[in-house]
Amino acid sequence: MMLDWNAYQQQLLAGIGQIGKISPDTVRGYRDLSDAGNKTGKLDAKTRELIALAVAVTRQCDGCITVHTGAAVKQGATREEIAEALGVAIAVNAGAALVYSARVMDAYSAKTA
């Protein structure tokens, strides 16, 4: 069964709202971090959202996926642009697995020496 992304986003926002009532500084701090990059003006909003989607996939965060997919669409990102950004995430994650695989081989050499 496919996730109802719109309903999930509403559920997520309600949960975050509850956290905000209990610990408003925590949610405010998150918002400050999230907004900080927008203030530099070095990347446009669409590029920032494409990066956010690649990170969301890497971090396996469904909440990030639903929020940033909607934001990317609002910023004019096409399906093809999103797919390309996700391709970067796939490649970097594969590269990271390759790097850590080399570390395993190094650990093996150390353990069998």
DRENSE-201580 format. One record per residue (C-alpha): residue number from 1; residue in three letters; x, y, z. Coordinates in Angstrom, 1 decimal. Example, Ala and Ser with C-alpha at 12.3 -4.5 7.8 and 13.67 -1.06 7.14 Angstrom:
! DRENSE-201580
   k   r      x      y      z
   1 ALA   12.3   -4.5    7.8
   2 SER   13.7   -1.1    7.1
***
This chain:
! DRENSE-201580
   k   r      x      y      z
   1 MET    0.0    0.0    0.0
   2 MET    1.3    3.4   -1.0
   3 LEU    1.7    6.1    1.7
   4 ASP   -0.8    8.9    1.6
   5 TRP    1.9   11.6    1.6
   6 ASN   -0.5   14.5    2.0
   7 ALA   -2.2   13.0    5.0
   8 TYR    1.2   11.9    6.4
   9 GLN    2.4   15.5    6.2
  10 GLN   -0.6   16.8    8.1
  11 GLN   -0.1   14.1   10.8
  12 LEU    3.6   15.1   11.0
  13 LEU    2.9   18.8   11.3
  14 ALA    0.4   18.1   14.1
  15 GLY    3.0   16.0   16.0
  16 ILE    5.6   18.7   15.6
  17 GLY    3.0   21.2   16.7
  18 GLN    2.6   19.2   19.9
  19 ILE    6.4   19.2   20.4
  20 GLY    6.4   23.0   19.8
  21 LYS    3.8   23.5   22.6
  22 ILE    5.9   21.5   25.0
  23 SER    9.3   22.8   23.9
  24 PRO    8.9   25.9   21.7
  25 ASP   12.7   26.7   21.8
  26 THR   13.5   23.3   20.2
  27 VAL   11.2   23.9   17.3
  28 ARG   12.2   27.6   17.0
  29 GLY   15.9   26.5   16.9
  30 TYR   15.1   24.0   14.1
  31 ARG   13.4   26.8   12.2
  32 ASP   16.3   29.1   12.7
  33 LEU   18.7   26.5   11.3
  34 SER   16.4   25.8    8.4
  35 ASP   16.0   29.4    7.5
  36 ALA   19.7   30.3    7.9
  37 GLY   20.7   29.1    4.5
  38 ASN   18.0   31.1    2.8
  39 LYS   19.5   34.3    4.0
  40 THR   22.8   33.9    2.2
  41 GLY   21.3   34.1   -1.2
  42 LYS   24.0   31.9   -2.7
  43 LEU   21.7   29.1   -3.8
  44 ASP   18.2   29.6   -5.2
  45 ALA   15.2   28.0   -3.5
  46 LYS   14.8   25.2   -6.0
  47 THR   18.4   24.1   -5.7
  48 ARG   18.1   24.1   -1.9
  49 GLU   15.0   21.9   -2.2
  50 LEU   16.7   19.5   -4.6
  51 ILE   19.7   19.2   -2.1
  52 ALA   17.2   18.7    0.7
  53 LEU   15.6   15.8   -1.2
  54 ALA   18.9   14.1   -1.8
  55 VAL   19.7   14.4    1.9
  56 ALA   16.2   13.2    2.8
  57 VAL   16.8   10.0    0.9
  58 THR   20.2    9.6    2.4
  59 ARG   18.8   10.1    5.9
  60 GLN   15.8    7.9    5.1
  61 CYS   13.4   10.6    6.5
  62 ASP    9.8   10.3    5.2
  63 GLY    8.9   13.5    6.9
  64 CYS   11.7   15.3    5.0
  65 ILE   10.6   13.7    1.8
  66 THR    7.0   14.8    2.0
  67 VAL    7.8   18.4    3.1
  68 HIS   10.7   18.9    0.6
  69 THR    9.0   17.3   -2.3
  70 GLY    6.1   19.7   -1.9
  71 ALA    8.5   22.6   -1.5
  72 ALA   10.5   21.5   -4.6
  73 VAL    7.3   21.3   -6.7
  74 LYS    6.3   24.8   -5.5
  75 GLN    9.8   26.1   -6.5
  76 GLY    9.2   24.7  -10.0
  77 ALA   11.3   21.5   -9.8
  78 THR   10.5   19.0  -12.5
  79 ARG   10.2   15.3  -12.1
  80 GLU   13.4   15.0  -14.2
  81 GLU   15.3   17.5  -12.0
  82 ILE   14.2   15.6   -8.9
  83 ALA   15.3   12.3  -10.4
  84 GLU   18.7   13.8  -11.3
  85 ALA   19.1   15.0   -7.7
  86 LEU   18.2   11.6   -6.4
  87 GLY   20.7   10.1   -8.8
  88 VAL   23.4   12.1   -7.1
  89 ALA   22.2   10.8   -3.7
  90 ILE   22.3    7.2   -5.0
  91 ALA   25.8    7.7   -6.4
  92 VAL   27.2    9.3   -3.3
  93 ASN   25.7    6.7   -1.0
  94 ALA   27.1    4.0   -3.2
  95 GLY   30.5    5.7   -3.1
  96 ALA   30.2    5.9    0.7
  97 ALA   29.5    2.2    0.8
  98 LEU   32.6    1.6   -1.3
  99 VAL   34.8    3.8    0.9
 100 TYR   33.6    2.0    4.0
 101 SER   34.1   -1.4    2.3
 102 ALA   37.8   -0.4    1.9
 103 ARG   37.8    0.3    5.7
 104 VAL   36.4   -3.2    6.3
 105 MET   39.2   -4.7    4.2
 106 ASP   41.7   -2.6    6.2
 107 ALA   40.2   -3.8    9.5
 108 TYR   40.4   -7.4    8.2
 109 SER   44.1   -7.0    7.4
 110 ALA   44.7   -5.6   10.9
 111 LYS   42.8   -8.5   12.6
 112 THR   44.6  -11.2   10.6
 113 ALA   48.1   -9.7   10.9
***
